[in-house]
Amino acid sequence: MAIEIKICGLKTFDALDAALGAGADLVGVVFFPKSPRNIDLATGAALTEHARGKAGVAALSVDADDALLEAIAREVKPDVFQLHGEESPERVAQIRARFGIPVMKAIGVAGPADIARVPLYAPVADRLLLDAKAPAGARHPGGNGLVFDWNLIANSDAPLDLAKPFMLSGGLTPENVGEAIRLTRARAVDVSSGVESAPGVKDPARIVAFIQAARAAICEARRETDPAEASAKEMSAHS
């Protein structure tokens, strides 16, 4: 049992180094002009190159056309395309087939009907990200600091226990990520606004705190489910 942690919306090397130094598994760069986390392709390429070999890189776009995706693929060379718009299952499959880059599809969640959409995307995406649905009139579909009702996952009959596990996002912070993991049993979490001091401005200390809190929550879950395994792992870590 392990946790995969993604820090999204990185714009600077200081923030990226904080994420890498604390052990982030994935880092995200945003290509969406309306977002306060938007960067240009040259910056994205430089950040990605800096992260190469240390963490995977997800390139986030929103309802991007093929020209933009082609530019991102060519210049940035991400490990994952993160599709955060209203892309249909057909569009997700098309992007995956055309570019040969794994695709993570974000699904905005506000109620049971949104959870019911998960099976539509599971066959065509390499992985799924469950995020809080943006309110009507929001300028961007993610990174709004909103939390959806985690009980929609914990109590759902939808097949969320997939061969491709879901990543949990939406309003996560160092203060609540432990409870989110405990309740939803998510084994992958994604944060953006929850580790910022202002929109688009990452706080290195909060990045580190988030990663530490998420890993601590998994250690606690391991102790509850298999005390012997947890004790062995902890002894190994201190030897």
Secondary structure as UniProt FT lines:
FT   STRAND          4..7
FT   HELIX           13..22
FT   STRAND          26..30
FT   TURN            33..34
FT   TURN            36..37
FT   HELIX           41..51
FT   TURN            52..54
FT   STRAND          56..61
FT   HELIX           66..75
FT   STRAND          80..83
FT   HELIX           89..99
FT   STRAND          103..109
FT   HELIX           112..115
FT   TURN            116..117
FT   HELIX           118..121
FT   TURN            122..124
FT   STRAND          127..132
FT   TURN            136..137
FT   HELIX           151..154
FT   STRAND          166..168
FT   TURN            174..176
FT   HELIX           177..184
FT   STRAND          188..191
FT   HELIX           193..195
FT   STRAND          196..198
FT   TURN            199..200
FT   STRAND          201..202
FT   HELIX           204..225
FT   HELIX           227..237
//
